[in-house]
Amino acid sequence: MGPKDAYLVLYNVACCLGWSAVAALSIPSVLSSFTTGDLSNVNNALASVYGLDGVAPILFWVQTAALLEIIHAAIGFVRSPVIVTFLQVSSRIAAIFAITHSPESQVQFGAGMMIISWSLAEIPRYAFYVAALITGDATKKTPFPLFWIRYSCFMILYPTGITGELTVFLAAAKDEVFLNSYGEQFSSLMYYMIASLPIIYIGSPGMVLNMVGNRKKAFKKRFAKPAPPPRGLVFPVTETKGTEPIRSSTPTAKAIIAAAVGAVNDEKAEKVLKERNWRFGYVKHWIGMVDEQCKTPDAALAVAKAGLAKAYEIFQFVHPDGSSVSFEDAMAAKNTEKFSTGFIKGEAAQGKKVLEVPYNGKTLAGQELKDQVKKWVDYGTIEPSAGEAIIKCVDNPGWLDLSDKYFVLLGAGSAMGPFEVLMSLGANVIAIDLDRPFIWKRLINRAKNSSGSITFPMNAEQSSCKDDDALYAASGCNLFTQTPLIRDWLVDLYPGKSFTVGSYAYLNGALHVQVSLAMDAICRDLSTKRKGTSLAYLCTPTDLHLVPKEAYEASLEEYKTYSKKLYCIIMSILGRGKLLRKNARTPIPGEGGDFYTVNGISVAQGPNYALAKRMQHWRAIVARSEGCIVSSNIAPATSTVSVTQNRTFAWAYEGMPYFKPYEISAPSTSNSVMSAILFYDLNDPASAGNPKTKLNNPNQIFQFGSFNGGCWRCAYEVDSIGEASVLIYFSRIAAPYVGIVAAASAAVIAKFLGYV
């Protein structure tokens, strides 16, 4: 146990003992009052709790000590959100202030209810933290009775606690002693200040629902079934604990990035390997790597090839019998197993080949869509090259005749994938997704109601399926455990047809790295084994990208504007360099001129997400250098379920449009516009994705066709506006309540000045 954990243990033990003392002094007298059977005695006992010997001073100091928890959150000692912790602690400090200065609030039943509720809630909370620190596992290793109480007692104690707090505030608001505690001239101010505090409890139902959600998650995690033995594509064993092998993503990611940057700079590779705070310190190594890639085209490709080679070398593939080989060897081995092939032809007639984009409740097409694209470009939400691609797609309806086009969708059911658009345009989709019946029910039924077709792997002959349910159950595959088989099936499928292979599967955490590598193996082999194969990717705006000089200059102009706004000045000062960081970075000199970059990496998404997306970047530039058409464009920040299930991201998305030219897109909008840019890349020889188009650096492929949602031209880095965006969102919600407080304050000032 390190010094930090030792300190936290001592802090939590001290607080637990303090609250235990409060409970021991206050609860017995209340319990004895129940024996009389007279509720008035219970009321009197609760009203006398604060006056019991020793209760008041211990209560004051143990609750005031909680101010340290705000500091713990702010400096990273604990993972609690700083703002939430501040609000929770400050509301209690306000109650302590009121009860300390108001004799009336001390002698009413709510004071005792508040004190006892607080103590009964805090004793198990601090005891739970001590157990978690000592065992090293807050979920599975803490004693179950303590775990249950920690996540259950709020259902009674939260309502009783805030009820007690409300009575304290209301009693203080009527107490002349409290109101005049700082002189009669401030009595009105004290009244309105304390009387307005109950407004904060309007959000208490939301807090209860949040705690219920946390309880469900904690119990689900505690009673989760043990992880199955590793199968298929897995991280390598990085250490052992006793006899248990540990497969950690951190040393694996460091090895891959070190190998990549080490292809051109040994010193930077060494720094990667020595990085001790990888979870939060990885971004600077991404920046250093991209800086190296900008120097020459050869350097860009060397980094990409070395990184991919290292991934194939160290990742393992575990066979059903438990034996393992490197992923490279697994993909090179011959396989005797084969998938059967399922096929469904849509029953709808061929529709009109028109590009349609759902947007703000309307469906845009033709000139109306062109007008909206121009607005996006003028505002800075998308780059001009993306606007040009969409408009060309509108003007070339022949590009939308997909009846003889074949699209392999790795992760066909993905929310960001083009499945719906392709089906509506009559494409031939080869769908790869998990063997889950509910997935295939949706995909197959959508295909039946389209003019296109869907082809998919099966573990049984389609003719043997007696009904639709049997068909759904026999469909699908697993990218982790059946990667070589999927590759073999696709290599042999529809000989002579050109495939566009899109990588759209997404998973959380380290699984995203695994699925990205699995998709990469399929893309790599199809692009070399099948002539005419093209690749498609959706890049995230939260990454490190080369950008046009015009975007760099626009960002500088926005910075000049926003850096003068009072809100931004305050947030910059409070953030001490962490909030509202300048987006425009110093240009990087390289072969072919200066290169401009935007650091859109979100530290909160983590190094696994960054590595998964970076491997797609690497494959894109390597495949393009080998003559493959590659459509790899930046998609906008999109309000998908996988993103907005994280409440912090959802709140930030609501506030981001304050920072021009941000715009958060709906999934249907993103699907449509990114499909249009894909069609442009596949059909227009001038596209940056076409290997015949000259680029000064391979990484410039990501510079064109970017529908980034405004993050390239924003004044500030995307990772530095999250907190400010969340505050903007909550300020909008709080606006009515702020108005009430403002009106009350105006009344106080008017009375103080003698106008009323």
C-alpha positions in Angstrom: 0.0 0.0 0.0 1.4 3.3 -1.1 1.4 6.6 0.9 -1.7 7.9 -0.9 -3.8 4.8 -0.1 -2.4 4.8 3.5 -3.6 8.4 3.9 -7.0 7.6 2.5 -7.4 4.6 4.8 -6.6 6.9 7.8 -8.9 9.6 6.6 -11.8 7.2 6.1 -11.2 5.4 9.4 -11.2 8.7 11.2 -14.5 9.8 9.5 -16.1 6.4 10.2 -15.2 6.7 13.9 -16.4 10.3 14.0 -19.8 9.4 12.6 -20.0 6.3 14.8 -19.6 8.6 17.8 -22.4 10.8 16.5 -24.6 7.8 16.1 -23.7 6.3 19.5 -24.6 9.6 21.2 -27.8 10.3 19.4 -29.6 7.0 18.5 -30.1 5.5 22.0 -32.3 8.3 23.2 -34.5 8.2 20.1 -34.8 4.4 20.3 -35.9 4.6 23.9 -38.7 7.0 23.0 -40.3 4.4 20.8 -40.9 2.2 23.8 -43.5 4.6 25.2 -45.7 4.2 22.2 -46.3 8.0 22.1 -45.2 9.7 18.9 -44.9 13.0 20.6 -42.1 11.5 22.7 -40.3 10.4 19.5 -40.7 13.9 18.1 -39.3 15.4 21.3 -36.4 12.9 21.2 -35.5 13.8 17.7 -35.7 17.5 18.6 -33.3 17.1 21.4 -30.6 15.2 19.5 -28.5 18.2 18.6 -28.4 19.3 22.3 -27.1 16.0 23.6 -23.6 16.2 25.2 -20.9 15.9 22.6 -23.1 15.7 19.5 -22.7 19.2 18.2 -18.9 19.5 18.2 -18.3 16.1 16.8 -20.9 16.7 14.1 -19.3 20.0 13.2 -15.8 18.7 12.8 -16.6 15.3 11.1 -18.8 17.0 8.5 -16.4 19.9 8.0 -13.7 17.3 7.3 -15.6 16.3 4.2 -14.3 19.4 2.6 -11.1 17.4 2.1 -13.1 15.1 -0.3 -13.4 18.0 -2.7 -9.6 18.3 -2.7 -9.2 14.5 -3.0 -11.4 14.6 -6.2 -9.7 17.7 -7.6 -6.1 16.3 -7.2 -7.0 12.9 -8.5 -6.8 10.9 -5.2 -10.2 9.5 -5.9 -12.2 9.2 -9.1 -15.3 11.2 -7.9 -16.4 14.1 -10.1 -15.2 17.3 -8.6 -18.4 19.3 -9.3 -20.7 16.6 -8.0 -18.6 16.2 -4.9 -18.6 19.9 -4.4 -22.3 20.2 -4.6 -22.9 17.3 -2.2 -20.5 18.5 0.4 -21.4 22.2 0.2 -25.1 21.5 0.7 -24.2 19.7 4.0 -21.9 22.5 5.0 -24.7 24.9 4.5 -26.9 22.8 6.7 -24.2 22.7 9.4 -23.9 26.5 9.1 -27.7 26.9 9.6 -28.0 24.5 12.5 -24.9 26.0 14.3 -26.3 29.6 14.2 -30.0 28.9 14.6 -31.3 27.8 18.0 -34.8 27.3 16.4 -33.5 24.8 13.9 -31.7 22.8 16.6 -34.8 22.0 18.6 -37.1 20.7 15.9 -37.5 17.0 14.9 -35.9 17.5 11.5 -32.5 18.2 13.1 -32.4 14.8 14.8 -33.7 13.1 11.6 -30.9 14.8 9.6 -28.1 14.0 12.1 -29.1 10.3 12.5 -29.7 9.8 8.7 -26.3 11.3 8.0 -24.5 9.1 10.5 -26.2 5.9 9.4 -25.3 6.7 5.8 -21.8 7.7 6.4 -20.7 4.9 8.8 -21.1 2.1 6.1 -19.8 4.5 3.4 -16.5 5.2 5.0 -16.2 1.6 6.2 -16.8 0.4 2.6 -14.0 2.7 1.4 -11.6 1.3 4.0 -12.4 -2.2 2.9 -12.0 -1.3 -0.7 -8.6 0.3 -0.2 -7.3 -2.7 1.9 -8.6 -5.4 -0.4 -7.9 -3.5 -3.6 -11.3 -4.4 -5.0 -14.4 -2.3 -4.2 -16.8 -4.7 -6.0 -16.0 -8.3 -5.3 -13.7 -8.4 -2.3 -15.5 -6.1 0.2 -17.6 -8.0 2.7 -21.1 -8.6 1.2 -23.1 -7.2 4.2 -21.1 -4.0 4.0 -21.5 -4.0 0.2 -25.2 -4.4 0.5 -25.7 -1.7 3.1 -23.5 0.7 1.1 -25.6 0.4 -2.0 -29.0 0.0 -0.3 -29.4 2.2 2.7 -29.8 5.4 0.6 -33.4 4.2 -0.3 -34.4 5.2 3.3 -31.7 7.5 4.5 -31.5 9.9 1.5 -35.2 10.9 1.7 -35.1 11.2 5.5 -31.8 13.1 5.3 -32.9 15.7 2.9 -36.2 16.1 4.7 -34.3 16.9 7.8 -32.0 19.3 5.9 -35.1 21.1 4.5 -36.6 21.5 8.0 -33.3 23.0 9.3 -33.2 25.5 6.4 -36.8 26.5 6.9 -36.5 26.8 10.6 -33.4 29.0 10.3 -35.2 31.2 7.8 -37.8 32.0 10.6 -35.2 32.3 13.4 -34.5 35.9 14.3 -31.3 34.9 16.1 -30.0 33.3 12.9 -31.2 36.2 10.7 -29.5 38.8 12.9 -26.3 36.7 13.5 -24.4 39.2 11.3 -26.3 42.3 12.3 -29.8 43.5 11.5 -28.7 45.2 8.3 -28.0 41.7 6.8 -31.1 40.0 8.2 -32.9 40.1 4.8 -29.9 38.8 3.0 -29.6 35.9 5.5 -33.3 35.2 5.1 -33.3 35.0 1.3 -30.0 33.1 1.2 -31.2 30.4 3.6 -34.8 30.3 2.2 -33.5 29.8 -1.4 -31.4 26.8 -0.5 -34.3 24.3 -0.7 -34.3 25.0 -4.4 -31.3 22.7 -4.8 -33.4 19.7 -3.8 -35.6 20.0 -6.9 -33.1 17.7 -8.5 -33.3 15.1 -5.7 -35.5 12.6 -7.7 -32.8 12.6 -10.3 -30.2 11.9 -7.6 -32.2 9.0 -6.3 -32.5 7.5 -9.8 -28.8 8.0 -10.3 -28.1 6.1 -7.1 -30.5 3.3 -8.1 -28.6 3.0 -11.4 -25.3 2.9 -9.5 -26.7 0.1 -7.3 -27.7 -2.0 -10.3 -24.3 -1.6 -11.9 -22.5 -2.5 -8.7 -24.6 -5.6 -8.0 -24.3 -6.7 -11.7 -20.6 -6.4 -11.5 -20.3 -8.2 -8.2 -22.3 -11.2 -9.3 -21.1 -11.3 -12.9 -20.1 -14.7 -14.1 -16.4 -15.4 -14.2 -14.9 -14.6 -17.5 -14.7 -17.6 -19.8 -11.2 -18.9 -20.7 -9.5 -16.9 -23.4 -10.3 -18.0 -26.9 -9.4 -16.6 -30.3 -7.7 -13.2 -30.6 -6.4 -12.1 -27.2 -3.9 -9.8 -25.6 -0.6 -11.4 -24.8 0.2 -12.5 -21.3 2.1 -9.6 -19.7 2.6 -10.9 -16.2 1.4 -13.6 -13.8 -0.2 -13.3 -10.3 0.5 -16.6 -8.6 -0.5 -19.0 -11.3 -3.0 -16.7 -13.0 -1.9 -15.2 -16.3 -2.6 -11.5 -16.6 -3.3 -10.0 -20.1 -2.9 -6.3 -19.7 -3.5 -3.8 -22.4 -1.0 -1.2 -21.1 2.3 -2.9 -21.8 0.9 -4.3 -25.0 -0.1 -0.8 -26.3 3.2 0.6 -25.2 5.1 -2.1 -27.1 3.1 -1.4 -30.3 3.5 2.4 -30.1 7.2 2.1 -29.2 7.7 -0.2 -32.2 5.9 2.2 -34.5 7.7 5.4 -33.5 10.9 3.4 -33.0 11.0 2.7 -36.8 12.1 6.4 -37.2 13.1 7.6 -33.7 14.7 5.4 -31.1 14.7 8.1 -28.4 11.0 8.6 -28.6 10.4 4.8 -28.5 12.4 4.6 -25.3 10.2 7.4 -23.8 7.1 5.4 -24.7 8.4 2.3 -22.9 9.4 4.4 -19.8 6.0 6.1 -19.5 4.7 5.4 -16.0 1.3 7.1 -16.3 0.2 5.5 -19.6 -3.6 6.0 -18.9 -3.3 9.7 -18.8 0.1 10.4 -20.3 -0.3 8.6 -23.7 -1.4 11.6 -25.7 2.1 13.2 -25.9 3.4 10.1 -27.4 0.7 10.1 -30.1 1.7 13.7 -30.9 5.4 12.8 -31.0 4.6 9.9 -33.3 2.6 12.0 -35.8 5.2 14.7 -35.7 7.7 12.1 -36.9 5.4 10.9 -39.6 5.1 14.4 -41.0 8.8 14.6 -41.7 8.7 12.4 -44.8 6.3 10.1 -46.6 8.7 7.2 -46.0 8.6 8.0 -42.3 4.8 8.0 -42.2 4.7 4.5 -43.9 7.5 3.1 -41.8 5.7 4.0 -38.6 2.4 2.4 -39.8 4.1 -0.8 -41.0 6.1 -1.2 -37.9 3.1 -0.7 -35.6 1.0 -3.2 -37.4 3.7 -5.7 -37.6 4.3 -5.5 -33.9 0.6 -6.0 -33.2 0.5 -9.2 -35.3 3.6 -10.4 -33.6 2.6 -10.0 -30.0 -1.2 -10.6 -30.0 -2.1 -14.2 -29.5 -4.7 -16.5 -31.0 -5.9 -19.2 -28.6 -7.4 -22.3 -30.1 -10.3 -24.3 -28.5 -7.9 -26.8 -27.0 -6.1 -23.9 -25.1 -3.0 -23.9 -27.3 -1.9 -20.5 -28.6 0.1 -19.0 -31.4 0.9 -15.5 -32.6 -2.0 -13.9 -34.4 0.3 -13.7 -37.5 0.7 -17.4 -37.5 -3.0 -18.1 -36.9 -3.9 -16.0 -40.0 -1.2 -17.9 -42.0 -2.4 -21.4 -41.0 -4.7 -23.4 -43.3 -8.2 -24.2 -42.0 -10.4 -27.1 -42.8 -13.6 -25.6 -41.3 -15.8 -23.6 -43.6 -18.9 -21.4 -43.2 -22.1 -22.1 -45.1 -23.5 -19.1 -46.9 -26.9 -17.5 -46.3 -28.5 -15.2 -48.9 -31.6 -13.1 -48.8 -32.8 -11.0 -51.8 -35.0 -8.0 -51.0 -38.6 -8.0 -52.1 -39.0 -4.3 -52.7 -38.8 -2.7 -56.2 -35.8 -0.6 -57.1 -36.4 2.9 -55.8 -35.4 6.3 -57.1 -31.6 6.8 -56.7 -31.6 10.0 -54.7 -29.3 11.0 -51.9 -31.4 11.8 -48.9 -30.1 13.1 -45.6 -32.3 13.2 -42.5 -31.6 16.5 -40.6 -33.5 18.3 -37.8 -36.8 16.5 -38.5 -36.6 16.9 -42.3 -35.3 14.8 -45.1 -33.1 16.8 -47.3 -32.4 16.1 -51.0 -31.5 17.9 -54.2 -31.0 21.6 -54.0 -32.3 21.8 -50.4 -29.5 19.4 -49.4 -26.9 21.4 -51.4 -28.0 24.6 -49.6 -27.6 22.9 -46.2 -24.2 21.6 -47.2 -23.2 25.2 -48.1 -24.4 26.3 -44.6 -22.3 23.7 -42.9 -19.2 24.7 -44.9 -19.8 28.4 -44.3 -20.3 27.9 -40.6 -17.2 25.6 -40.4 -19.0 22.5 -39.2 -17.5 20.5 -42.2 -14.5 21.1 -44.4 -15.1 22.3 -48.0 -13.7 19.1 -49.4 -16.5 17.2 -47.6 -19.1 19.6 -48.9 -17.8 19.2 -52.4 -18.0 15.4 -52.1 -21.6 15.4 -50.9 -22.6 17.9 -53.6 -20.9 15.8 -56.3 -22.8 12.8 -55.0 -26.1 14.7 -55.4 -25.1 15.7 -58.9 -24.1 12.2 -59.9 -27.1 9.9 -59.2 -25.4 7.2 -61.2 -23.1 6.7 -58.2 -26.1 5.7 -56.2 -27.0 2.7 -58.4 -25.5 0.1 -56.2 -27.2 -2.9 -57.8 -23.9 -4.4 -59.0 -21.8 -3.2 -56.0 -20.7 -5.4 -53.1 -20.0 -4.0 -49.7 -18.5 -6.1 -46.9 -19.6 -4.6 -43.6 -17.5 -5.8 -40.6 -19.9 -4.9 -37.8 -22.9 -4.7 -40.1 -25.3 -3.8 -37.2 -23.1 -0.8 -36.0 -25.0 2.4 -35.3 -22.5 4.3 -37.3 -22.3 1.9 -40.3 -23.9 2.4 -43.7 -26.2 -0.7 -43.6 -29.5 1.2 -43.7 -28.3 3.6 -46.5 -26.9 0.7 -48.6 -30.1 -1.3 -48.3 -32.2 1.7 -49.3 -30.1 2.0 -52.5 -30.3 -1.6 -53.4 -26.7 -2.6 -52.7 -25.4 -6.1 -52.2 -24.3 -6.3 -48.6 -22.1 -9.0 -47.2 -22.8 -8.7 -43.5 -20.4 -9.8 -40.7 -21.7 -9.6 -37.2 -22.0 -11.6 -34.0 -24.0 -14.8 -34.0 -26.9 -13.3 -32.0 -30.4 -14.0 -33.3 -31.7 -10.6 -32.4 -29.0 -9.0 -34.6 -29.9 -11.1 -37.6 -33.6 -10.7 -37.2 -33.1 -7.0 -37.7 -30.6 -7.2 -40.5 -32.4 -9.9 -42.5 -35.9 -8.3 -42.1 -34.4 -4.9 -43.2 -32.9 -6.7 -46.3 -36.2 -8.3 -47.1 -37.9 -5.0 -47.2 -35.3 -3.5 -49.5 -34.3 -3.7 -53.2 -30.9 -5.0 -52.2 -29.5 -8.3 -50.9 -27.7 -9.6 -47.9 -25.2 -12.4 -47.8 -23.9 -13.7 -44.5 -22.0 -16.6 -42.9 -23.9 -19.5 -41.3 -23.0 -22.4 -39.1 -25.6 -24.6 -41.0 -27.0 -24.8 -44.5 -29.7 -22.3 -45.1 -31.9 -25.0 -46.6 -31.9 -26.8 -43.3 -33.5 -23.9 -41.4 -37.2 -24.8 -40.8 -38.3 -21.2 -40.1 -37.0 -17.7 -39.7 -36.1 -18.2 -36.0 -33.9 -21.1 -37.0 -32.3 -18.9 -39.7 -31.5 -16.2 -37.3 -30.0 -18.7 -34.8 -27.7 -20.2 -37.4 -26.5 -16.9 -38.8 -23.4 -14.8 -37.9 -19.9 -15.4 -36.6 -17.3 -14.1 -34.1 -14.6 -11.8 -35.3 -12.4 -12.8 -32.3 -12.6 -16.5 -32.4 -13.2 -17.1 -36.1 -11.1 -14.5 -37.8 -9.2 -16.8 -40.1 -12.5 -18.6 -41.1 -14.2 -15.3 -41.9 -11.2 -14.3 -44.0 -11.3 -17.6 -45.9 -15.0 -17.4 -46.5 -14.8 -13.8 -47.9 -11.8 -14.7 -50.1 -13.8 -17.4 -51.8 -17.1 -15.5 -52.0 -18.4 -14.2 -55.3 -15.3 -14.7 -57.4 -14.5 -11.8 -59.8 -16.6 -9.3 -57.9 -14.9 -6.2 -56.4 -15.5 -5.7 -52.7 -15.5 -2.6 -50.6 -14.6 -3.7 -47.1 -15.8 -1.4 -44.3 -14.6 -1.7 -40.7 -17.4 -0.5 -38.5 -17.4 -2.8 -35.4 -17.0 -1.0 -32.1 -16.5 -2.3 -28.6 -15.6 -0.7 -25.3 -12.2 -0.6 -23.7 -9.5 -3.1 -24.7 -12.0 -5.1 -26.7 -12.0 -2.3 -29.2 -8.3 -3.0 -29.9 -8.9 -6.7 -30.4 -11.8 -6.2 -32.8 -9.9 -3.5 -34.7 -7.0 -5.9 -35.2 -9.3 -8.7 -36.2 -10.9 -6.5 -38.8 -7.5 -5.3 -40.0 -6.4 -8.9 -40.6 -9.4 -9.4 -42.9 -8.9 -6.1 -44.7 -5.2 -6.8 -45.1 -5.7 -10.2 -46.7 -8.7 -9.3 -48.8 -6.8 -6.3 -50.3 -4.0 -8.5 -51.3 -5.9 -11.7 -52.3 -8.8 -10.1 -54.1 -8.1 -7.7 -57.0 -10.1 -4.5 -56.9 -10.8 -4.5 -53.2 -11.2 -1.1 -51.6 -11.3 -0.3 -47.9 -13.6 2.0 -45.9 -13.2 3.5 -42.5 -15.0 6.0 -40.3 -12.4 8.1 -38.4 -13.3 9.8 -35.2 -12.9 13.5 -34.7 -11.4 12.8 -31.3 -8.0 11.8 -32.7 -4.9 13.5 -34.0 -5.3 14.6 -37.6 -3.6 16.6 -40.3 -5.8 19.5 -41.2 -5.9 22.1 -44.1 -4.2 25.4 -43.5 -7.6 27.1 -43.8 -8.9 25.2 -40.8 -5.8 26.2 -38.8 -6.3 29.8 -39.7 -10.1 29.6 -38.9 -9.2 28.1 -35.5 -6.9 31.0 -34.8 -9.6 33.5 -35.6 -12.1 31.7 -33.3 -9.5 31.8 -30.6 -9.1 35.5 -30.9 -12.9 35.9 -30.4 -13.5 33.4 -27.6 -10.4 34.2 -25.6 -12.0 37.6 -24.9 -15.3 36.3 -23.6 -15.7 36.5 -19.8 -16.9 32.9 -19.4 -13.8 31.6 -21.3 -11.4 33.8 -19.4 -12.8 32.6 -16.1 -12.7 28.9 -17.2 -9.2 29.3 -18.5 -8.0 30.8 -15.1 -9.8 28.1 -13.1 -8.5 25.4 -15.4 -4.9 26.4 -15.0 -4.0 25.2 -18.5 -6.2 22.1 -18.5 -9.4 23.8 -19.7 -9.9 25.7 -22.9 -6.5 25.0 -24.5 -5.7 26.6 -27.8 -6.7 24.3 -30.7 -4.2 25.6 -33.3 -0.9 23.9 -32.9 2.5 25.1 -34.3 2.9 23.9 -37.9 5.2 20.9 -38.4 7.8 21.3 -41.1 8.3 18.3 -43.4 9.0 17.2 -46.8 6.5 18.9 -49.1 5.9 21.9 -46.8 4.4 22.7 -43.4 1.8 20.4 -42.0 -1.0 21.6 -39.7 -2.5 19.3 -37.0 -5.4 19.3 -34.6 -5.1 17.3 -31.3 -8.7 16.1 -30.9 -7.7 13.1 -28.6 -10.0 12.8 -25.6 -8.1 11.5 -22.7 -11.3 10.2 -21.1 -11.8 7.7 -24.0 -8.4 6.2 -23.1 -5.4 4.8 -24.9 -7.2 1.6 -26.0 -9.6 3.6 -28.1 -6.8 5.7 -29.5 -4.8 2.7 -30.4 -7.7 0.9 -32.1 -8.4 4.0 -34.3 -4.7 4.5 -34.9 -4.3 0.9 -36.3 -7.1 1.8 -38.8 -5.1 4.9 -39.8 -2.0 2.8 -40.3 -3.8 0.2 -42.5 -5.4 3.0 -44.5 -2.1 4.6 -45.5 -0.4 1.3 -46.1 -3.2 -0.1 -48.3 -3.3 3.2 -50.3 0.4 3.0 -50.8 0.0 -0.4 -52.3 -2.6 0.7 -54.8 -5.9 0.3 -52.9 -8.6 2.8 -53.0 -9.2 3.8 -49.3 -12.2 5.9 -48.1 -11.2 7.0 -44.6 -13.0 10.2 -43.6 -13.6 11.9 -40.3 -17.2 11.4 -39.1 -18.9 14.0 -36.8 -19.4 13.7 -33.1 -22.6 11.7 -33.1 -25.2 11.1 -30.4 -25.1 7.3 -30.6 -26.3 5.2 -27.7 -22.8 3.9 -27.0 -21.6 7.5 -26.5 -24.6 9.1 -24.7 -24.9 6.2 -22.2 -21.9 7.9 -20.6 -23.8 10.8 -18.9 -20.7 13.1 -18.8 -20.4 12.8 -22.6 -24.1 13.3 -23.0 -24.0 16.5 -20.9 -21.0 17.8 -22.8 -22.6 17.2 -26.2 -25.5 19.4 -25.1 -23.2 22.3 -24.3 -20.6 22.0 -27.0 -22.5 24.0 -29.7 -21.7 27.1 -27.5 -18.2 26.8 -29.0 -18.6 27.7 -32.7 -18.7 25.9 -35.1 -19.5 22.7 -33.2 -22.6 20.7 -34.1 -23.5 17.3 -32.8 -25.1 15.0 -35.4 -27.9 12.5 -35.1 -26.9 8.9 -36.1 -29.2 9.0 -39.2 -27.6 12.3 -40.4 -24.1 10.9 -39.9 -24.9 7.6 -41.7 -26.2 9.5 -44.7 -23.5 12.1 -45.1 -20.7 9.7 -44.5 -22.1 7.2 -47.0 -22.2 10.1 -49.6 -18.5 10.8 -49.0 -17.8 7.1 -49.3 -19.6 6.9 -52.7 -17.5 10.0 -53.8 -14.3 8.3 -52.8 -15.2 5.1 -54.7 -16.2 6.9 -57.9 -14.2 10.2 -58.3 -10.6 9.7 -59.4 -9.7 13.1 -57.8 -10.6 11.7 -54.4 -7.8 11.8 -51.8 -8.6 8.1 -51.2 -7.5 7.2 -54.8 -3.8 6.2 -54.8 -3.3 8.1 -58.1 -4.1 11.4 -56.3 -0.8 13.0 -55.2 -0.4 13.7 -51.5 2.6 15.4 -49.9 2.3 13.0 -47.0 0.3 9.7 -46.7 -1.5 11.0 -43.5 -3.1 13.8 -45.6 -5.7 11.2 -46.7 -7.5 12.1 -43.5 -7.3 15.8 -44.2 -9.9 15.6 -47.0 -13.6 14.8 -46.9 -13.8 15.6 -43.2 -17.3 16.0 -41.7 -15.7 16.7 -38.3 -18.6 18.6 -36.7 -16.5 21.7 -36.2 -13.7 20.5 -34.0 -11.0 21.4 -36.5 -12.0 25.1 -36.6 -13.0 25.5 -33.0 -11.0 27.9 -30.8 -10.1 25.1 -28.3 -9.0 21.5 -28.2 -12.0 19.2 -27.9 -10.6 17.6 -24.7 -10.4 20.9 -23.0 -14.0 22.1 -23.5 -15.8 19.2 -21.8 -16.1 20.7 -18.4 -17.0 24.1 -19.8 -19.7 22.4 -22.0 -21.2 20.5 -19.1 -21.4 23.7 -17.0 -23.1 25.5 -20.0 -25.6 22.6 -20.2 -26.5 22.7 -16.5 -26.6 26.5 -16.5 -29.4 26.3 -19.1 -31.3 23.8 -16.9 -30.8 25.9 -13.9 -31.8 29.2 -15.6 -35.3 29.2 -14.2 -34.1 28.6 -10.6 -31.3 31.2 -11.1 -34.1 33.6 -12.1 -35.9 32.9 -8.8 -32.7 33.6 -6.8 -32.0 36.7 -8.8 -35.5 38.0 -8.2 -35.1 37.3 -4.5 -31.7 39.0 -4.4 -33.2 42.0 -6.1 -35.9 42.2 -3.5 -33.3 42.0 -0.7 -31.2 44.8 -2.3 -34.4 46.9 -2.8 -35.3 46.5 0.8 -31.8 47.1 2.0 -31.7 50.4 0.0 -35.1 51.4 1.4 -37.1 51.2 -1.8 -39.6 48.8 -0.2 
